[in-house]
Amino acid sequence: MTAPWVTVTVFDALPLAEIVRGRLVAEGVPCALADRSLLSIGIVAGGLELQVPESELERARTILAQDFSGELDQEF
């Protein structure tokens, strides 16, 4: 039996949802975006749920709570 998937958070914009999903994928956390909207016609009215297996929920939350903004090289 596979573990149930649970929602970590809900997004109202696809670009941010994909960035956050990519962060989890990079850390090896299986995840998926569940479409609660009419995205096929360009409307994200119901939101996009970022879901992970229940067994990975705390790990996903820990990863997403990290702030990496200070690691950017500010010299352009």
C-alpha positions in Angstrom: 0.0 0.0 0.0 1.3 3.4 -0.9 1.3 6.3 1.5 -1.3 8.9 1.0 -0.3 12.3 -0.5 -1.0 15.4 1.5 -1.0 19.1 0.6 2.0 21.2 1.8 0.6 24.5 0.5 -1.6 26.0 -2.2 -0.5 28.5 -4.9 -2.5 30.9 -7.0 0.2 31.3 -9.6 1.9 28.5 -11.7 5.4 30.1 -11.9 5.9 30.2 -8.1 4.4 26.7 -7.7 6.9 25.3 -10.2 9.8 27.0 -8.5 8.9 25.6 -5.1 8.2 22.1 -6.7 11.6 22.3 -8.3 13.2 23.0 -4.9 11.7 19.9 -3.4 12.6 17.8 -6.4 16.2 19.0 -6.1 16.3 17.8 -2.6 14.9 14.4 -3.6 11.4 14.9 -2.2 8.7 13.3 -4.5 6.1 15.9 -5.1 3.3 16.9 -7.6 1.1 19.8 -8.3 -2.6 19.0 -8.1 -4.7 21.3 -10.2 -7.8 22.6 -8.4 -8.5 25.1 -11.1 -9.2 25.6 -14.8 -5.5 25.8 -15.7 -6.2 24.2 -19.0 -7.9 27.4 -20.1 -5.5 29.7 -18.3 -7.4 30.3 -15.1 -5.9 29.5 -11.7 -9.1 30.2 -9.7 -9.0 27.3 -7.4 -5.3 27.1 -6.8 -2.6 24.6 -7.3 -1.9 22.2 -4.4 1.7 21.2 -3.9 1.5 17.6 -2.6 4.0 15.2 -1.1 3.7 11.7 0.3 2.6 12.0 3.9 5.8 10.4 5.1 7.8 13.4 3.5 5.6 16.2 4.8 7.9 17.3 7.7 11.0 17.1 5.5 9.3 19.2 2.8 8.2 21.8 5.3 11.8 22.0 6.7 13.3 22.4 3.2 10.8 25.1 2.3 11.4 27.0 5.5 15.0 27.6 4.7 16.0 31.0 3.5 18.7 31.0 0.8 18.4 34.6 -0.2 21.6 35.6 1.6 23.6 33.1 -0.5 23.2 35.1 -3.7 26.3 36.9 -5.0 25.3 40.6 -5.0 28.1 41.7 -7.3 26.8 42.0 -10.8 
